[in-house]
Amino acid sequence: MFQLPTIDTLRGRLRFLLSLVPSLVVLVAFFAVLEFVTQRVHGGVGVAAGIIAGACLALGVMLFYWNAVDWLNLRIIRRHRDGVLAGDGHVVAVSGEVRVEGTPLSSPFSDRGCAAYTYRVAESRRQGTRRSRTRYVLAQGFHMLRTRIVTPLGEYALGALPQVEDDLRIAEQGDRGAAARALFARLVDAPWAGDMTREGALLNARRGVDAEVHEDWCRASETSGGSDLTVEEEVVPAGEAVCVIGTLDAAVNAITARRWRYGPDLIVYRGSADEVLERVGADVGRFARIALAMLGVFALIVAYAAAVG
């Protein structure tokens, strides 16, 4: 029987569509640069130069964006490293140990005790006689227990499913087949849903729909049975030191994602404030130079194309 989607489902689908806008803008910019260069530099050289310029622009902009996110987050961590927070509704950073109510979750691929995790399993397949391969999602889900960050000056609830830094994320292909099959066996009765519904539900959880969430989707029966699997996993480790950046909700003493900001609204870094400042701070300068080099190559190629055209 047909059922109308709920308000939460519609809200999630809208968030999913909006999340695609930056990628579409970068894709349009890539083809615009390719068109500009190939119209002025003819032949194979022009095509190669256009691809290089477009790729340098796309990668440079994305790298610059994420580097800027880390740089701004480090500023927030420095501002609150003494544990004294701003008032309600302000973006803050808290550093402490992750604790959960009850037994910690166990992440499906790293087998790590955690307060929250997300996962996605995909298979790469050829469609008919075509040489190109399509990424085919087989299972996806996210789980989060009621979580507190225990600091020297108090405890703060985690008010939404957070995003995490790269050190708390894995993305591997081919060598996690046994863990994927174990996950499929556990999810044999899990329902399935389209991309918009799955990704929309994840985005809703990241906005703090509930303090505890559990969602799984699976269609493992449709796998080809091969080893060409890609697994992705993000974890918020339990019993370890982390640094959390988000919006303070003083009424419930929680760090939430309720305020929009540049980058993830709620994010978890591995380690204490001092460890994050040292580790991530060392990367910021290096990646900034790489991003500027890529944008410089893009600018030189476009300038050359404009001069000869």
C-alpha positions as CSV (number, residue, x, y, z in Angstrom):
1,M,0.0,0.0,0.0
2,F,1.4,3.4,-1.0
3,Q,2.3,5.7,2.0
4,L,3.1,9.3,1.8
5,P,6.6,10.2,3.1
6,T,6.8,11.7,6.5
7,I,7.9,15.2,7.2
8,D,11.3,13.9,8.5
9,T,11.7,11.9,5.3
10,L,10.9,14.9,3.1
11,R,13.3,17.1,5.2
12,G,16.0,14.5,4.8
13,R,15.5,14.3,1.1
14,L,15.7,18.1,0.8
15,R,18.9,18.1,2.8
16,F,20.3,15.4,0.5
17,L,19.5,17.4,-2.6
18,L,21.1,20.5,-1.1
19,S,24.2,18.5,-0.2
20,L,24.8,17.8,-3.9
21,V,25.0,21.4,-4.9
22,P,28.7,22.0,-4.1
23,S,29.7,18.8,-6.1
24,L,27.6,20.0,-9.0
25,V,29.2,23.4,-8.9
26,V,32.7,21.9,-9.0
27,L,31.7,19.6,-11.8
28,V,30.3,22.5,-13.9
29,A,33.4,24.5,-13.2
30,F,35.6,21.6,-14.4
31,F,33.8,21.3,-17.7
32,A,33.7,25.1,-18.1
33,V,37.5,25.2,-17.8
34,L,37.9,22.3,-20.1
35,E,35.7,24.0,-22.7
36,F,37.6,27.3,-22.3
37,V,41.0,25.8,-22.8
38,T,40.2,23.4,-25.7
39,Q,38.5,26.3,-27.6
40,R,41.8,28.2,-27.5
41,V,44.5,25.5,-27.5
42,H,43.6,23.0,-30.3
43,G,44.4,19.3,-30.6
44,G,45.5,16.8,-28.0
45,V,47.6,19.3,-26.1
46,G,44.5,21.5,-25.6
47,V,42.5,18.6,-24.3
48,A,45.3,17.5,-21.9
49,A,45.8,21.0,-20.7
50,G,42.1,21.5,-20.2
51,I,41.8,18.3,-18.1
52,I,44.8,19.3,-16.0
53,A,43.5,22.8,-15.4
54,G,40.0,21.6,-14.6
55,A,41.3,18.9,-12.2
56,C,43.6,21.3,-10.5
57,L,40.8,23.8,-10.0
58,A,38.4,21.1,-8.6
59,L,40.9,19.4,-6.4
60,G,42.5,22.7,-5.3
61,V,39.2,24.2,-4.3
62,M,38.1,21.1,-2.4
63,L,41.5,20.8,-0.6
64,F,41.4,24.5,0.2
65,Y,37.9,24.1,1.6
66,W,38.7,21.2,4.0
67,N,42.0,22.8,5.0
68,A,40.1,26.0,5.8
69,V,37.6,24.0,7.9
70,D,40.5,22.5,9.9
71,W,42.1,25.9,10.3
72,L,38.9,27.5,11.7
73,N,38.4,24.5,14.0
74,L,41.9,24.9,15.4
75,R,41.1,28.5,16.2
76,I,38.0,27.4,18.1
77,I,40.0,24.7,20.0
78,R,42.6,27.3,21.0
79,R,39.9,29.7,22.2
80,H,38.4,27.0,24.6
81,R,41.4,24.9,25.5
82,D,41.2,26.0,29.1
83,G,37.7,24.5,29.3
84,V,35.9,27.7,29.8
85,L,33.0,27.9,27.2
86,A,31.0,30.8,25.8
87,G,27.3,31.1,26.4
88,D,24.3,29.3,25.0
89,G,24.2,29.1,21.2
90,H,27.9,29.8,20.6
91,V,30.2,27.4,18.7
92,V,32.6,25.8,21.3
93,A,35.2,23.1,21.6
94,V,35.3,20.6,24.4
95,S,38.0,18.0,25.1
96,G,37.5,14.9,27.2
97,E,36.7,11.2,27.3
98,V,33.9,9.6,25.4
99,R,31.5,7.7,27.6
100,V,28.2,5.9,26.8
101,E,25.2,4.6,28.6
102,G,25.5,0.8,28.7
103,T,27.8,-1.4,26.6
104,P,29.7,0.4,23.7
105,L,28.8,-0.4,20.1
106,S,31.3,-2.5,18.1
107,S,32.0,-1.1,14.6
108,P,31.5,-3.6,11.8
109,F,34.9,-3.3,10.1
110,S,37.5,-1.9,12.5
111,D,35.8,-3.9,15.4
112,R,36.3,-0.9,17.6
113,G,34.4,-0.1,20.8
114,C,32.5,3.1,20.0
115,A,29.7,5.5,20.9
116,A,28.7,5.9,17.3
117,Y,29.5,4.7,13.8
118,T,28.4,4.9,10.2
119,Y,29.2,2.4,7.5
120,R,28.6,1.9,3.8
121,V,29.4,-1.2,1.7
122,A,29.4,-1.0,-2.1
123,E,30.3,-3.2,-5.0
124,S,31.7,-2.1,-8.3
125,R,30.0,-3.7,-11.3
126,R,30.0,-3.6,-15.1
127,Q,26.7,-2.7,-16.6
128,G,26.0,-5.1,-19.5
129,T,28.8,-5.0,-22.1
130,R,30.1,-1.6,-21.1
131,R,33.7,-1.2,-19.9
132,S,32.8,1.4,-17.3
133,R,31.9,0.2,-13.8
134,T,29.1,1.4,-11.6
135,R,29.3,1.7,-7.8
136,Y,26.4,-0.3,-6.3
137,V,25.6,0.2,-2.6
138,L,24.7,-3.0,-0.9
139,A,24.4,-2.0,2.8
140,Q,24.4,1.3,4.7
141,G,23.6,2.4,8.2
142,F,24.5,4.4,11.3
143,H,24.2,3.9,15.0
144,M,24.7,6.1,18.0
145,L,24.2,5.6,21.8
146,R,23.5,8.3,24.3
147,T,26.9,9.8,24.7
148,R,28.7,12.2,27.1
149,I,32.0,13.9,26.8
150,V,33.6,14.0,30.3
151,T,35.9,17.0,30.7
152,P,37.8,18.3,33.8
153,L,35.1,21.0,34.2
154,G,32.0,19.0,33.5
155,E,30.1,16.7,31.2
156,Y,28.4,17.5,27.9
157,A,26.0,15.3,26.0
158,L,26.6,14.7,22.3
159,G,23.4,16.1,20.8
160,A,23.6,14.7,17.3
161,L,25.5,12.1,15.2
162,P,28.7,13.9,14.5
163,Q,31.0,13.9,11.5
164,V,34.6,12.8,12.2
165,E,38.1,13.7,11.0
166,D,40.1,11.4,8.6
167,D,41.9,9.6,11.5
168,L,38.5,8.2,12.6
169,R,37.5,7.1,9.1
170,I,38.4,4.1,6.9
171,A,37.8,3.6,3.2
172,E,39.2,0.3,1.8
173,Q,38.6,-2.0,-1.1
174,G,38.9,-5.8,-1.4
175,D,40.4,-6.9,1.9
176,R,37.3,-6.6,4.1
177,G,35.2,-9.2,2.4
178,A,34.9,-11.5,5.5
179,A,33.7,-8.6,7.7
180,A,31.2,-7.5,5.0
181,R,29.8,-11.0,4.7
182,A,29.4,-11.1,8.5
183,L,27.6,-7.8,8.3
184,F,25.3,-9.0,5.5
185,A,24.4,-12.1,7.7
186,R,23.4,-9.8,10.6
187,L,21.3,-7.6,8.4
188,V,19.5,-10.3,6.5
189,D,16.1,-8.9,7.6
190,A,17.0,-5.2,7.2
191,P,14.9,-3.2,4.8
192,W,16.1,-1.3,1.7
193,A,15.6,2.3,0.6
194,G,16.7,4.6,-2.2
195,D,19.7,6.9,-2.0
196,M,17.6,10.0,-1.1
197,T,15.9,8.2,1.8
198,R,19.1,6.7,3.2
199,E,21.3,9.8,2.8
200,G,18.5,12.0,4.0
201,A,18.1,9.9,7.2
202,L,21.8,10.2,7.8
203,L,21.7,14.0,7.4
204,N,18.7,14.2,9.7
205,A,20.7,12.3,12.4
206,R,23.6,14.7,11.9
207,R,21.2,17.5,12.7
208,G,20.2,15.9,16.0
209,V,16.8,14.3,15.4
210,D,17.4,12.0,18.4
211,A,20.1,11.5,21.0
212,E,20.2,7.8,20.1
213,V,19.7,6.4,16.6
214,H,19.9,3.0,14.9
215,E,19.3,2.6,11.2
216,D,20.3,-0.2,8.8
217,W,19.6,-0.9,5.1
218,C,20.7,-3.9,3.2
219,R,20.3,-5.7,-0.1
220,A,23.2,-8.1,0.1
221,S,21.1,-10.7,-1.7
222,E,21.8,-8.7,-4.9
223,T,25.6,-8.9,-4.6
224,S,27.5,-10.8,-7.3
225,G,29.4,-12.6,-4.6
226,G,32.8,-11.2,-5.8
227,S,35.5,-9.7,-3.8
228,D,35.3,-6.3,-5.4
229,L,33.8,-4.6,-2.3
230,T,34.5,-1.1,-1.0
231,V,33.8,-0.4,2.7
232,E,33.6,2.9,4.4
233,E,33.4,3.4,8.1
234,E,33.4,6.3,10.6
235,V,33.6,5.9,14.3
236,V,33.4,7.9,17.5
237,P,35.6,5.8,19.8
238,A,34.3,5.0,23.3
239,G,36.6,5.4,26.3
240,E,39.1,7.6,24.4
241,A,40.0,11.2,24.4
242,V,38.4,13.4,21.7
243,C,37.9,17.0,20.9
244,V,34.4,17.9,19.9
245,I,33.4,21.2,18.1
246,G,29.7,22.2,17.9
247,T,27.1,24.5,19.3
248,L,26.5,24.7,23.0
249,D,23.0,24.1,24.2
250,A,23.2,25.3,27.8
251,A,19.6,24.2,28.7
252,V,20.5,20.5,28.3
253,N,24.3,20.9,28.7
254,A,24.9,19.4,25.2
255,I,27.1,20.0,22.2
256,T,24.8,20.1,19.2
257,A,24.7,20.8,15.4
258,R,21.9,23.3,15.6
259,R,24.0,26.2,14.3
260,W,25.2,26.3,10.7
261,R,28.8,27.1,10.3
262,Y,31.7,26.7,7.8
263,G,32.3,23.0,7.6
264,P,30.6,20.2,9.6
265,D,28.2,21.6,12.2
266,L,29.3,19.0,14.7
267,I,32.7,17.2,14.3
268,V,34.9,15.0,16.4
269,Y,38.7,15.0,16.3
270,R,40.8,12.2,17.8
271,G,42.9,13.1,20.9
272,S,43.0,15.9,23.4
273,A,43.0,19.6,22.5
274,D,46.8,19.8,22.7
275,E,47.2,16.6,20.5
276,V,44.8,17.9,17.9
277,L,46.5,21.3,17.7
278,E,49.9,19.7,17.2
279,R,48.8,16.9,14.8
280,V,46.2,18.7,12.6
281,G,48.1,22.0,12.8
282,A,51.1,20.4,11.2
283,D,48.9,19.2,8.3
284,V,47.2,22.6,7.7
285,G,50.3,24.4,6.4
286,R,51.3,21.5,4.1
287,F,47.9,21.1,2.6
288,A,47.5,24.8,2.1
289,R,50.7,24.9,0.0
290,I,49.5,21.9,-2.1
291,A,46.1,23.6,-2.6
292,L,47.8,26.9,-3.7
293,A,50.1,25.0,-6.0
294,M,47.1,23.3,-7.7
295,L,45.3,26.6,-8.1
296,G,48.5,28.2,-9.4
297,V,48.7,25.5,-12.2
298,F,45.1,26.1,-13.0
299,A,45.7,29.9,-13.3
300,L,48.8,29.5,-15.4
301,I,47.1,27.2,-17.9
302,V,44.0,29.4,-18.2
303,A,46.2,32.5,-18.6
304,Y,48.2,30.8,-21.3
305,A,45.0,29.7,-23.1
306,A,43.5,33.2,-22.9
307,A,46.8,34.7,-24.3
308,V,47.0,32.3,-27.3
309,G,43.3,32.4,-28.1
